[in-house]
Structures are given as C-alpha cells and as structure tokens.
Amino acid sequence: MMNLAINQAHTRNYTNKYLKDNRNEKINLDIELADKKITEEEDKKDYETYTKSHMLNSAYSFEDAQKNRVSFPPATAPGIVRKEWREQWANATEKEKDAMRWFSSDCMSVLNSNKENMPNDLNGYENLMKKMKVYLERYNNCPGVSKDTYECLVNVANSFESKLNKYN
C-alpha cells in the first residue's frame, strides 16, 4: 500500500515537469535522475509522518493528505526543493524557523497577488526566490519591522536560493 501511494504521488510530481517547464526545454538528465531519487525519499518521509499521525491517517488517505496539505513547499514540489527546505528547517535556530514560517506565508502572498500557482519544477522555485527577494524589500526600513527581522527573511531567501542553484 505504501509503495502504491508513494508511486502515485511520485507520478503526479513528474507529469510533464521536466518536459514542459524546464529552461530552454533542455532536459538535464542528471538533475532529473537525482530529483527522481530524492522525490522518492521525500515521499517516503511524508508517508512515515502520515502513518505516525493518528488524526491525519484516520481522516484522510495518504493521497488526500498530500493534496490538502498546506505547507511550503507543498507535497507536489520536486524532491530537491522539499529536501533542501526540510534540511534548512532541521538546521535552523528557533529565530530562523520563525523567519522561515513568515517567509512561507509571504510566498503564498506573492503567488496569490500575481495570480500564480505554486511552481512545479526546480526553475520555477529559483524564479520564485528572485521574486521573493524583491518582495522582501518592503520590510527594509519598514515601521514595525525590525532590521533584524528583515535580515533574517532575506537570509532565508538567499540560503534557499543558493541551495537550489547548486543543482544547475
């Protein structure tokens, strides 16, 4: 059952992702293969979390839990994106986690204000990080937002962007 659920999530993640959305329509096979493996690993981690949550697995199937999960990055994000964000979170201090929560919320604001969907490929997330850095400038010298908060948010964007860029 777990393999079926993971394979279904995996197939959903890969439908047309590299063929349709890759920069210059060029497929980087090494990145695709690495992401395929990482996506499988991340799907397994998601499934383990799902099975450990009595409330979640008694209310939803794994597929529905993934589909209805509200998080950044979503379950439909490439494995590379989810892995890098998860690792950034795991290594973050409480202050950095607060900035990552704020940053996640701001990502949704940026996408909603531009009437855009969450990206579904690595290049889309790299472009989102560029948009986010522009968006975060609104917090620079903003009344009610400390310079420290602004710098923490920019650090989240820069760190995540540099982690994603290492795949290109």
C-alpha positions in Angstrom: 0.0 0.0 0.0 2.8 2.4 0.9 4.6 1.8 -2.4 1.4 2.3 -4.4 0.7 5.6 -2.5 4.3 6.8 -3.0 4.3 5.8 -6.7 1.1 7.7 -7.3 2.5 10.8 -5.6 5.7 10.3 -7.5 3.9 10.1 -10.8 1.9 13.2 -10.0 5.1 15.1 -9.3 6.7 14.1 -12.6 3.9 14.6 -15.0 5.3 16.8 -17.7 7.5 18.6 -15.1 10.8 18.4 -17.0 9.5 18.2 -20.5 7.2 21.2 -20.2 8.7 23.6 -17.7 12.5 23.2 -18.0 14.5 26.3 -19.0 15.0 26.3 -22.8 13.2 23.0 -23.0 16.5 21.3 -22.4 16.3 18.3 -20.1 19.2 17.9 -17.7 19.1 14.2 -17.2 21.5 14.2 -14.2 19.2 16.6 -12.3 16.1 14.7 -13.3 17.5 11.4 -12.1 18.8 12.9 -8.9 15.4 14.6 -8.3 13.6 11.4 -9.0 15.5 9.6 -6.3 15.2 12.5 -3.9 11.5 12.7 -4.6 11.0 9.0 -3.7 13.0 9.6 -0.5 10.9 12.7 0.4 7.6 10.8 -0.4 8.7 8.0 2.0 9.4 10.6 4.7 6.0 12.1 4.1 4.4 8.7 4.3 6.2 7.9 7.6 4.9 11.2 9.0 1.4 10.4 7.8 1.4 6.9 9.4 2.6 8.3 12.7 -0.2 10.9 12.8 -3.4 9.1 14.1 -5.5 12.2 13.4 -4.2 12.6 9.9 -4.4 9.0 8.8 -7.8 8.4 10.3 -9.3 11.4 8.4 -7.5 11.2 5.1 -6.0 8.7 2.7 -2.3 9.4 2.1 -3.1 10.9 -1.4 -5.7 13.2 0.1 -3.5 14.2 2.9 -0.7 15.2 0.4 -3.2 17.0 -1.8 -4.7 19.0 1.0 -1.5 19.8 2.9 -1.0 23.5 3.3 2.8 24.0 3.6 5.8 25.4 1.9 6.9 23.8 -0.2 3.9 21.7 -1.0 3.9 17.9 -1.4 3.8 18.5 -5.2 7.2 20.3 -5.2 10.2 18.5 -6.7 12.0 16.3 -4.2 15.1 18.5 -4.4 13.1 21.5 -3.3 11.4 19.7 -0.4 14.7 18.1 0.7 16.6 21.4 0.8 13.8 23.2 2.7 13.5 20.3 5.1 17.2 20.3 5.8 17.3 24.1 6.1 14.4 23.8 8.7 16.2 20.9 10.6 19.4 23.0 10.9 17.6 26.3 11.8 17.6 28.0 15.1 14.2 29.0 16.6 14.7 32.5 15.3 15.4 31.2 11.8 12.4 28.9 12.0 10.2 31.9 12.8 11.7 33.7 9.7 11.0 30.5 7.6 7.4 30.5 8.7 7.0 34.2 7.9 8.8 33.6 4.6 6.4 30.7 3.7 3.4 32.9 4.3 4.9 35.6 2.2 5.5 33.1 -0.7 1.8 32.5 -0.8 1.1 36.2 -0.7 3.4 36.8 -3.7 1.9 33.9 -5.7 -1.7 35.0 -4.9 -1.1 38.6 -5.7 0.3 37.6 -9.1 -2.5 35.0 -9.6 0.2 32.4 -10.0 0.2 28.7 -8.9 2.9 27.2 -6.8 5.8 26.3 -9.1 6.2 22.6 -10.1 9.8 22.5 -11.2 13.2 23.5 -9.9 13.5 26.5 -12.2 10.1 27.8 -11.0 11.3 27.7 -7.4 14.5 29.5 -8.4 12.4 32.2 -10.1 10.2 32.4 -7.0 13.2 33.1 -4.8 14.1 36.0 -7.1 10.6 37.4 -6.8 10.7 36.8 -3.0 13.9 38.9 -2.6 12.2 41.8 -4.4 9.1 41.3 -2.3 11.1 41.3 1.0 12.4 44.7 0.3 9.1 46.1 1.5 10.3 45.1 5.0 13.6 47.1 4.7 13.2 50.2 6.9 9.5 49.4 7.4 7.9 50.8 10.6 7.1 48.0 12.9 9.5 45.5 11.3 13.0 45.4 12.9 16.1 45.4 10.7 16.9 42.0 12.3 13.6 40.5 11.1 14.2 41.9 7.6 17.7 40.4 7.5 16.5 37.0 8.7 13.9 36.9 6.0 16.5 37.8 3.3 18.8 35.2 4.7 16.1 32.6 4.3 15.6 33.5 0.7 19.4 33.7 -0.1 20.2 30.4 1.7 17.3 28.5 0.0 18.2 30.0 -3.4 21.8 29.1 -3.1 20.9 25.5 -2.2 18.6 25.2 -5.2 21.2 26.9 -7.5 23.7 24.1 -6.8 21.6 21.8 -8.9 22.0 23.9 -12.0 
